[in-house]
Amino acid sequence: MQKNRLPLLLLFIIITLPYFLLACAGKDVTPTPQENQPATVSAPPPPPPAESPPPPVATRYPEGWETFVNEDIYFNKNSAALLSEARNILVRKAAWLQAHPDIRIVIQGHSDEKGSAEFNLALADHRAGNVKSYLLGHGIATERLVVVSYGSESPATVNMGEIDSAKNRRVHFSIDVID
């Protein structure tokens, strides 16, 4: 788009430049003297109004929700067993959910890309189910927990190395509804 404008601009300048030169050729452009006029000093323009910072974005989610949804539970290859680190995280998540009884969540099961689509969906569902069971065991009501299995269809990373595959063997959380 820019390349098309440049030739048009040059053509406009070439055509209009002689008219401007001819129009100014016959006019006296010397300034007229101002007799006994005091020099006027213009006042500096007033400063622009101070910009107030934008108001903070109000969120309907309670404090700590970012940590809750961004702290995933990871699993070993071809396993739905909760690791000790996962249990520690789930204890914190259960405490946060108990402190916020108006929140319902979605527990999203994921797997790496190895294996058939059916196997990955079943494994991801089993992982999410184990997380749900753990939260139920810590006093979270079943109607507050929704399980969804994505299998390998929604990876956290798309590289094929083992480190990246390990990032895809997870359960992720999202906040569904605040009552």
Summary of the structure (lengths in Angstrom):
residues: 179
radius of gyration: 33.8
end to end distance: 50.8
largest distance: 97.1
contacts: 400
relative contact order: 0.15
helix: 43%
strand: 15%
